[in-house]
Amino acid sequence: MIYLDNAATSFPKPDIVYNAMMEAMREYGANPGRSGHKLALKAGRAIYETRELLANFFNIEDPMRIIFTSNATDGLNLAIKGLLKPNDHVITTSMEHNSVLRPLKALENSGVETTIIQCDETGSMDIKDIEVNIKNNTKLIVTTHASNVTGTIFPIKEIGNLAKKHGIIYMVDVAQTAGVYDIDVIDMSIDILAFPGHKSLLGPQGTGGVYIREGLEISQMKEGGTGSRSDSLIQPDIYPDKFESGTPNMPGIVGLGAGIKYILEQGIDNIREHERKLTKTFIDELREIESVKIYGPCNIEKQAPVISINIGEEDSSEVSFILDEVFNIAVRPGLHCAPLAHQTINCYEQGCIRFSVGPFNTINDIDAAVNAIKIISKEI
């Protein structure tokens, strides 16, 4: 199969990831932080090694400020719901994933006010629209780094500087960029960073995390065993234990660490350039097909390796089914858990067909996808 659904989950994973997870399960699959024996200590060290890898990867000064979660959605919920209180105001955009918008909508019931900045038809936003909507009670600005629908890249450094100037917390969802684009929480003035492990960081599903800058007051969403302060019935306030109750996904976290090692070995710049070349070729070829509508910037300087299209008025799910059944090409149709984004780019009723490039795709994959789209376009 030609796999072009990497924006959902990267596939395949590097062999180093499979091998590291299998070794963890076979050789030291004990409960980290819960015992003092050799296997438990080795498992704990393996988790801390991934924490350190992530800290270096995102230029985070203290690895203990990274909390492991099941995915980016868990991290976003933890931070959004743990931070915002009644009468707080938050600014976000119309290109956000439901993992941001749904928690914010849920908090509106408890008195949190949300302003959603309207982006243009390419999914781009004007930073001035954020500034003019800042209020005295604005506590948080939360944006994606790149849209999961159009790939549109947001100016997160500029937004971070704006938030810092006004004393507002800035949270970034890097689901579509972590592992492909350079992310520096200090240089970009990012206070909270939510990331999945299973996309471009090349780890397994069920992994992810959130970084929370020192000095922020965030309430935990759950309480339980942490392996620390077992004498107390009160949840410990130390990081990361405050947020990491229960047995962690040790093999998954080890696999995530292995994925980061692979990225470092290959070079993030090399991975990004490879994906950019394939994305540019795909967009250039699609432009030559008359019935194809391409959404987003259509510019690799402004777009992550995510390309969404429609073919005439054909239902996006029907086209996706044909690509899968006839051409053995995996893509994702529909609304991509981002309904406001689809309203923004004017394809809410039809949805769209999303192709997303990963590090293991080749030019032959792109050629095959273009050829399939040409054939489908002639037959509808």
N, C-alpha and C positions, 0 to 999 in steps of 0.2 A: 504493500500500500504506500501511496505517496501521502505523507502526513503534513498537512498545512493547517494545523490547529494548535500551534504552539502558544498562542495567546491564552488558551484555556489551560493547557498543561503541556510542558515540553516532552517530546518523545521522539526517538528513544533517549535514554540517559547514557552518559559515558560508562564504560565498563568499570571504571574506578568506583562509581557510585554503587553498582550492584555488588562488587567485591567487598567494599567496606561494610555494607549493610549485612552481608552474609557472614563476614568475619565477626562482626559485633554480636550477631545472634548465636553463632556457634561457639565463639571463644570467650566472651565475657558478657553474656546476656543477663546480668544481674540487675538489681534495682539500685540505681545510682543515688548516693546521698542518704540511703536508708540503713546501711550497715557499714561495719569497719573492715570487712574481709577484703581480700585482694580483688575479687571480681567486681564488687561494688565500687571500690576505689578506682579501678580501671575504667569502669563505665562512667563514673563521675568526671574523670580526667578527659575522657573522650568528648563529653558534652561541653566541658569548659574549652576544649580546643576549638570546637566549632564557634563558640561564643567569641573567642579571640579572633578567629578568622573573619567573622562578620564585623567585629569592631574595626579591624584594620581595613576591611573592604570599604566600609562607609565612613572611615575616619572618626570613629567614636572613641572618645578618650577612655571611658570606663566600660569594659565588657559586661560588667554586672548590671548595666542599665539596659541591656537587651533581654527581653522576656520572650521565651519560646511559646508559640501558640500553635494551633492546628492549621492555621492558614492566615492570609492577610485579613480576611473578614473578621476573625476572632480578635486580631490585633486592633483593627479599627473600632470594633465595638467596645473593647476594653478601654481604649483611650477616650473615645467620644463620650461614652456613658459614665466613665470614671471621672471625667473632667468637668463636663457641663452641668450647671445647676440652674434651678428656676431663675428667670429674669436675665440669664446670659443670652448674648447674641452671637450667632455664628454666621460666617460668610462662606459659601461654596459656589459651585458652578453647575451649569446645565449638562456638562459632559461627564458627570460623576457616575460611577458604578453604584448599584443599589446597596453595596456594602457600606457606602457612606450615606446615601440619601435615606435609606430606610431607618437606620438608627436615629438620624436627625429628625425624621418625621415622627418617630415614636416619642422622642423627647419633647416635641411640641405639646404633647398632652400634659406634660408636667411644667410647662411655662417657659421652655427654651424657644427663642425666636430665631428663625432661619431666613437668610436672604440668599436666593439663588441667582447668581450672575448669568445672564443670557449670553451664550457664545454665538459666533456667527456660523454660517452654513458649512464652513470647513472645520468647525469644532474649535476654532481659535478664540481666545479671549483677550480683552484689553485690560491691562493692569489698572488703568484709570477707573474702570468700572468697580474695581474692588475698593479703591481708595475713597470714592465718593459715597460708598455705602457703609463706611466705618462709623460706628456710633460710640457713645461713651461707655456702653456696656458690651461692646464687641470683645469677646474673650478669645475667639478662635477663628482662624482662616484654615480651611481644609480643601485641598485640591489634589487631583491626580497629577502624576508627572507626565503621563501620556495616556490618551484615551484608549480604552480597550475596543472601541468601535472604529475610529478613524486613524488611530495612531498619532493624532495631533500632540505635539510636544509642548508642554506649558513652560513658561519662563520662571521656573521655581526659584532660581537665585534672586531674581528681581522681586518676586512675591515675598520671599523670605526677608529680604532687606526692608521691604515696605512694612511687613508685620513687625519687624524688630524696631523700626523707627517709631511705630505707634504703640509699642509695648504689648503686642498681641501675639498669642501663641500660634505657631504655624505647623500644621500637620500635613504630611505628604503621603499619598498612596503610590508606591512605586511598583505596583504589580506588573506593569508592562515594561519596566525599564531596568530593574535590578538585575545585574548580570550582563547587561549590554551597554549601558551608559554609565559614565562616571558619576557617582553620587557622594558628596562630601557634606556631612551634616553641619560641620563648622563653617565651611566656606559659603554654603548655601543658606545659612541661618535657619536650619530645620530643627524644630523643637521635638517633634514626634514623627517617627518614620515607621510605616507599616509595610511589611514585605511578605510575599509568599515564598516558600522554599521550592515549590514544584514547577515553577515556570522557568524563567531564564537563569535562575541560580542552579538549575539542573538537579535539584534534590527530588526526593519522592513526595508523593501526595501525603497530606497529613502533617506537613511541616510549614513553618513560617514564624513570624515574630514581629515585635514592635520595640522600637527604641524610644525611651522617654528621657528627655534631658533632665539633668539634676536641677532640683529647685522647683519642679512642678508638683502640685498636689493632685494625685490621681487615686481615686478609690478603687479597691479591688472588686471584682465581680463575683468572686467565689472565695470560700474559706475551706481549709482542710489541712491534711498532712503535708509538711514541707521538708521533713527531715531535720529541721532546725527548730529550736525553742519548743521542743516537745513537752516541756514542763508547763507550758502556758495554754490556756483555753482561748487566748486571743491571737488572732492572725499576726505573725511577725511583720514588722514594718520595713525590714531590710530588703533590698533588691538583690536578686530577682525573686526571692522566696515569697514576697508579698503577693505575687501574681501567679506563681507556678505551683499551686497546690496539686497534689496527686502525682502518680507515677508518670514521668515524662516519656515521650516517644524516643527512647534512646537510639534504637537502630535508625529511625528516620532522621534524627538530628545528626548522627554520624554520617548518613548518606548525604545530607545537606552540606556538611563540611567537606565531603569528598567532591561534591559538585563545585564548590568554591575553589578547591585546589585545582580542579580541571581548568576552570576559567583562568586562574592565575598562571597555570602552565602554558595555556594556549595564548594568553594575552587578551584582555578585554577589548583592546583596540582592534586586534585582528578579528575577533568574533563580530564586533560591531561593523567593521568594514565589509566582511563577508555578507552579512545580512543586509547591509545597505545596498550592495551591488545587486543582490538578487531582487530586492524590493524595487530598485530603480528599473531594472530590466522588465520586471512584471508590469509596473505602471506604464512604461513606455510602450510595451506590446499591447496592453489593454486599450490604450488611447487610440489604437488603429482599428478597433472593432466598433463599428458604428452604433450598435444597439446597447453597448455597455455604458452604464453610468458609474463613474468612480467617485467615491465620497472622500472627503478630507482634503488636506493641503496638496496632495500629489507632488510632494517635494521632499526628498529624503533629508534635507537640512531641517525640515520642520515636522518630520513624521517618523515614528518608530516603525519597525517592520510588520505593520498591520495594514492590510488593504481590504477595504469593503466595497462591494459592487452590487449592482443589480443588472439583470439582462431584460431590457424592455420593461413590460409590466408583469413579467412572470413571477410567481410566488417564490420567495427566497428559499423556503423549505423544499419546494419541488425541485428547484435547481440543485440544491445540496444533495437531495436524494439521488438525482441522476449522476452527479459527480461521484458519489459513493458507489452506487450499484453498477454503473456502466463503465466508469473510468477509474475506479478504485482510488479516488482522491478524497481525503478526509478534510472537511472544512466545517464551519459552524454558521448556520443561518439564524434568522429571527431577530430578537431585540437585545440579545447579549447582556441581559440583566442591567440594561441601561436605557430605560424608556425615554427619559428626557433627552438623552443624546440623540436618539432616533427622531424625536420631534424637532430637535435643533437642526439636524441635517435633512429634514423633510423626507423621511422614509419610515415613519411610524407604522403606517398601515401595511406596507409591503415587507418591512424588515429589510435586512440585507444579508449578503453572503460574505462572510469574513474569511479571508486567507491570511494566515500568520506564519511568518518565516522563522525558522530556528537554525541553530548552528550546524545541524546535520543535513539540511536541505542542500540541493545542488541545482545547477543551472538546468539540468535535465528535468528536474521536478517542475521548475517554472515553465519550461517549454511544453511539458505535458499538460500543465494546467491551462496555459494559453490555448493550446490546440483544442482541449476539451471545451473551453468557453466558445471558441469559434464554431465548433460543430453544433453545440447547443443553440447558439445564436441563429444559425441558419435554419434550424428545425422548428423554432417556436413561432 
